[in-house]
Amino acid sequence: MTAIVVTAVLGVLLFLLAARRPQWGLIAVAALVPFHGLLLIMPVAAPFWKEAAVLAVATAGFFASRPRERFTVAPWLTPALVLVLAGAVSALVVLGTAAAFPVKIAFFYLIPAVVVYFFPFTRADKDLLVSVLMGTGLFSALFGLWQQVAGGYRLATLGYEWNEQIRTAGPLLRSFGTFNQPFPFGFYMMLVLTVAGAAALAQPGRLRSRLFWVTAPILLLAMASSVVRASFLGLLVAVVVVGVVLHRRLLGYFAALLGVALFLVPVALLADRQGVLATMVSSSSLQQRGGHWSLTLPQMLVRPFGGGLGTTGSSAEKVAETVGPLVRVYQPDNQYLKIGLELGVWGLFLYGVVVAVAVVVLRRLIRVQEDVFERGFTAGVLGVTVAACVAAGFSTYLEIFPLDFYFWLLLACAASVSRGEAALVGGWSPVGRPVPVVTVPPSWKGRRDGVP
């Protein structure tokens, strides 16, 4: 009963906050969702608090005044809503009354993006969101590193379960921080490093930026402790993207570090007698996944409309818990394969359109944004979006909470710009339209790509 009361009170408070400014409500939710996993040992709120929180903010939007000076350039929302409709119909046809579970898992966290479409984020909102990401990321990272010190048996006494939250990889305990598994923890560290890092590069002299460079090694070490290899690959891709679109000098630093790493890794492998580093770079799990991917891929190709939303992955497990195993639960461990199996090649194509349009819009926004912080934030979101697309090749990324929440929220936040800048993008800018000259503050004279 206490958990229900706390959830209700939280919903009311978020509603009141969002009624003044829905953006504040979304930032508050963004600050809370990384700690959802702590409910496993401290059940102070109901498990559905996060859905209630999002709905409270969305409902408050009907009572809030809509701003006119900003606009969210999100043409990708149209194909996304078509995908939602196709998925909902597919789930209803296959699962009937149980369709609500897979629809919620697949599409619920598009709601924050819709809220941002009607209530665009300002520069101050984006700035506050970056601070929230840094703060929550650091807390979760420290908690994850403490888990390495505490050990699995100590964590089990706190209420965590072996093979659910407490997992190992070779001799390594896999940290999960404030989350419920290592995967969201590792990917969240990737997200924080990318977005906050891009913001720090945009404003190198700011105190928050200096604090980021101090805490970045902690975040990296925490990400390594999760042993989520796809998070490292995603971070590398994100660094390259941010370097290409905004900070070319970053590519030189990255190449130098990569060269040093390639030189040191073989030496470290020879000196690693406990097999720690060998576990970190092991490809055994990828080989196992590749085996069942090759067997399952033909099913996607011969069923152009798929087997129905909610017939694979965690959504199928949820349906099986409720109404019994209508279909064999298959874990694809690949977001694209999952979409293809459930919605067919047409559904996969539609999802590709959504992501491609979103990426193109972000790239064009970077070219027209005048504020150095907003450009840096947009570059960070572009980097983490591409990184998520890469990570989705090795995981069902959009089924992992709260990564699905942040994926759609950040896309919409980065696309929130002034109406003047929105007019220069327009979703699809006419060929030949001139790009405005970016105003560079005097303090940035002599700097290249925002890096001293």
N, C-alpha and C positions, 0 to 999 in steps of 0.2 A: 504493500500500500504506500509506503514511504517513497518508493521509486516512482510510482504513478503521480504522486503529489509533486515531487520535484520536477518531473517531466512537464506537468501542467503549468507549474509556476514558471519554468524556463520558457515554455511556449508563450505565455502571457507577456513576460518581459521582452522577449524578442519581437512580439507583435507590437508592443508599445514603442519600442525602439525603431522598428522598421516603419511604423506609421509616420514617424517624423522624417526619416530618410531610409528607404529600403536598402540603400548601399551599406549603411551602418549595420543593418540586420544581417546582410550577407557576410560582411567582414567578421561579425561576432560568431556566426556559424563556422566560418573558415578557421577561426581561432580555437573552436571547440572540437571539431571533428578529428584532429590528430590524436585526441585523448580517448576516443571511443573504446579502444582496447583495454583501458584501465577498468572498465566496468566488469571485466572478468574477475578482478580481485576486489573491486570496490563498487558493488552494484547500487550506486546511489541514484541512478536514473533507469528508466525502462529502456530496453534495447531499441525501441522504435523512436527514441527521442530525436534522432537526426532527421527522420522523415517528418516528424511533427514540427521540428524547428524550421525546416525548409518551407513547409506548408504555411506556417505562421507568418513568415516573412513574405511569401507570395500573396497571402490574403491581405496583409497590411498594405500591399501595393495598391489595392483598390481604393484605399482611403488617403493615400499620399498624393501630394501635388507633383505632377510630372514636370521635370526641368525642360527648358527649351533651348538652352545655350549649348548643349552637348548632344551628340548623336552616336549611336552604336552601329558601326558598319558591319553588319552580320548577314550578308546574303546567303551564307551557308545554312542559316536557320530554315529556309524554305525546303531544300532537299532533306534536311534533318527531320522536319515534321512529316514529310512524305515517308521517310523511313520508319518513323514512329507508327504512322497509320498502317503501313504494310506489315510491320512486325506485330501490331495489335491484332489485325485481321488473321494473320498466320497463327498466332497463339490461340485465338478463339476457335479457329477451325480445328486445331489439333488437340487442344487441352480443355476446351469448354470453359467451365467455371473456374478452373485452376489457372487461367491465363493471366490473372492479375500478378502472380509472382514473377514470371519472366519479364512481363512488360515493365514492372517496377524496377527490377534489377538492370534491365537494359537501358531504360530511358528516363527514369525518374529524375536523375540529376541534370537533365536538360532544363529543368525548371529554373534554377538559378541563372542560366544564360538568358532565358526569356525575360526574367526580372530585370537583368542588366540591359536588355534591349530597350525596355521602356524607361529604365532609370539608369542612364549611363554613368559610369564611374568618372569622377573628376581626377585631376592630378593628385590632389590631397588624398583621395580614396585609394588610389594606386600606391601612393607612398606609405599609407598606413598598412595596406595589405602586405607590402614587402616587409615592413617591420614585424608584422604578425607572423609571417613565414619564418623570418629569422629567429624570433623568440621561441616559437613552438618547435622549430627544427632543432635548436640548440638544446632545449629541455629534453626532447625525445632522444637526441643523440647521447646526452649524458646518462640518461636512464638506460639506454642500450649498452653503453660501455660498462655501466655498473653491473648489468646482467652477466657480463663476462667475468667480473670479479666474484659475483655471488655464486655462479655455477647453477647447473640444472636442478640439482636436488633442493637448493635453497628456493629457487623459483617455484618448484613443485609444492613446497610447503606454503607458499603464498596463495596457491590456488590455480596456478597455470598447469596445463596438462601436457604430458609427454606425447610427442608425435602430432600434437595439434599446435600449441604455441611453442613448446620447447622442442627444438629440432637440432639435429647435428649433421655435420658434413665432414666425414672422416674424423679427425681428432678435434674438430672445431665445433663449439657451441654457436648456433646461429642467433644473434641478437635480434629482437623484434621491437625493442623500444616501448613506446606507449601504444603500439598497435597489437593486433591479435596474431600476426604471423610475420616472418622475416620479409616477405615480399613487399607489402605496403611500406614497411620501414625503410628498406633499401631504396625503393623508388621515390619515397618522399624525400630522403636525403638528396637524391639526384635532382629532384624538382627544386628544393630550397637552394642548393648550390648553384643551379643554373639561373634562376630568376633573381635571387639576391646578388649573385656574382655579377650579372649583367648590370644591375642597378648600381653596384659598387664601382664598376668600371665607368659608368656614366658620370658619377660624382666622386672622383677619387679623393678629394679633399675633405669630404664630409665625415663626421665622427662615426656615423653608422657604417660607412664604407670601411673605415679603419678597423672597426670592431669585427666586421665580416671577415677580413683577411686574418684576424687573430683567431677567430672561431672556425674558419674553413678547414683547418687540419683536423679538428674534432669531428666535424661533419663527415669528412672523408674517411676517417678511421671508423666512425660508426657505420658508415655505408659498407666498408670492408667487412665489419664484424657480422653483417647480415648474410654474407656469402651469397648475395644475389648478383650473379655475374652480368645479367642483362642491364643492371643499373649502371655498372661501370661502362659498358658499351654505349648505353644511352647518354651518359655524361660526356664521353669522348665525342660523340656525334654532336651534342649540344654545344660543346666548346668550339667545334669546327664551324657550326652554323653561325654562332654569335661572332666569331672571328671573320667569317666571310662577309656577313652583311653589315658589320659595324666596326669591328676592332681588328684590323688586319695585322697589327703588331702582335696580337694575341696568338696568331697562327705560328709566328716565329718562336715564341716561348713554348708553345705546345709541341712543336716539332723538336725543339731541344730537349724537353723533358721526355718525350717519347723515345728519342735516341738514347738517352741515359738509361731509361727503363729497359729498353731492348738489350742494352749491354749488361745491365746488372741482373736481370732475371735469370739467365742461365747460371750465373755464379751463385745466386741465391738458391736456386734449385739444387745445386750440388751440395751446398752447405745445410740445406733444410733436411735434417735427419728425422724429424717428426712428421713430415709430410704436410705441413701447414700450407706452404705456398703451392705445393702440388695440388692440394685440394682446391685452392682458390682458382687455379687455371685449368682444372680438369674439364674435359669435354665429354665425360661419360653420360651426363644427363642429357646433353644435346644429342648424342648418338641414340639414346633410348627414345627421345621424342621424335627424332628423324625417322626411326623405324616405324612408329605407328602413324606418323604423318603420311609416309609414302603409301601405307595401306589404306588410309582414310580418304586421301585426296580424290581418288576416282569417284567416290560416292558424291562428292560435291559437283563434279563435272557432269554426272549423268542425271542429276536432279536439279534442273535450272532454277526451281523455285524453293528448293530446300525441303527439309523435313519438318519445319515449323519452329517458331521461336520457343525457346525453353526446353528443347530436347537434348541439349548438351550442357556441360559445365555445371556451375553452381546453381543456376536456375533450375536445371533438371533435378539436381539433388533436393532442392527446396520443394519442388512439385512431388517428388517421390516421398518426402517426409510427410506430406499432407494427404495425398490421395493414393499413394502407392506407386510403385515403379511401372508407369505406363510404357516407358521405353527404357532400354538399357542406358544407364548413365555413362556417358563417355566424356572424359576430360581432354579436350583438344590441346590445351597448353599453347594455344596460338589464336589470337583474336581474329585474324583473317580467316583461318580455317573454321572457327566457330561460326562466324557470320555466314560463310559460304555453305556450311552444313545446314544451318537453320533457315536462312533466307535465300539461299541459292546464289548463283553468280550475279543475278540482277541486284539482289540485296547488297552483295559485296561491292558491286559497281557503284551503287548509290552511296554507300558509306565512303568509298573512295572520292566521290564527287564532293561530299561534305568536307572532308579533310583537305582536299586539294584547293577548294575555294577558300577555306579558312586560311591556309598557308599563303596563298596568293595575296589575299587582302592584307595580312600582316606584313608581308614583304613590301607592298605598295605603301602602306602606312608609314613604315620606317623612312621612306624616301621623302615624305611630305611633312612629317612632324618636326616642329621647330624646337620644342622643349627637349633638352638633352636627357632629362630623366625619363620622360615618356618614351623617347626613342629607345633608351636602354631597356626599359620595362618591356616594350613591344618585342625587342630583339630577344630578350630572355624568354618570353612566352613562345616566340617562334622556335627558339632552340629547344625548349622543353616539349613542345608539340611534336617536332620531328623526332626527338629522343623517345617520346612515348610511342610514336609509330614504329620505331625500330624495336623497342622493348615489346611491343605487341606481337612481334614475330616469335617471341619466346614465352609469352604468357597471355592470358586473357585479361589484358590490362584494364579494360573498361568494366570488368566484373570485380575489380579489387577496390574496396572502399578504403580511404576516401579519394583515391586517384581519379575515379570517375567524376566525383564532385569537382575536383580542381581542374580536370581537363576541360570541361565545358565552361566553368566559371572564368578561368584565365583567358580562354579564347575571347569571350565576350568583353571582359575587362580591358584587354589590350586593344580591342576594336572600338573602345569608347574615346571619341576625340571631339574636338570643336567642330562646329558645323562648317566652318571654312575649310578645315582639313578634310572633313568627310566629303565635301563637294569635289575635292581634287581627286578622291579615290572613287567614290560612287560605286563600290563593288567591282565594277569593270570600267576603268578609265578609258575614254575615247583615245584612239591612237593619235599621237601628236600633241596631246594636251600638255602644255608646259608644266614642269615641276617647279614649285616656288623655291626661291633661294632661302636656305636655312640661315637664320640669324644666329651668329656665334657671339656669345658674350665676350667682353674684353679679356676676362680672366682665362679664356680658353685659346687666346691667340698663340700661335706657335705649337699647338698640340695637334696631333694627327689621330683621327678616328676616336677622339675622346680619351686617349691614353697619353700621359706625359711622355 
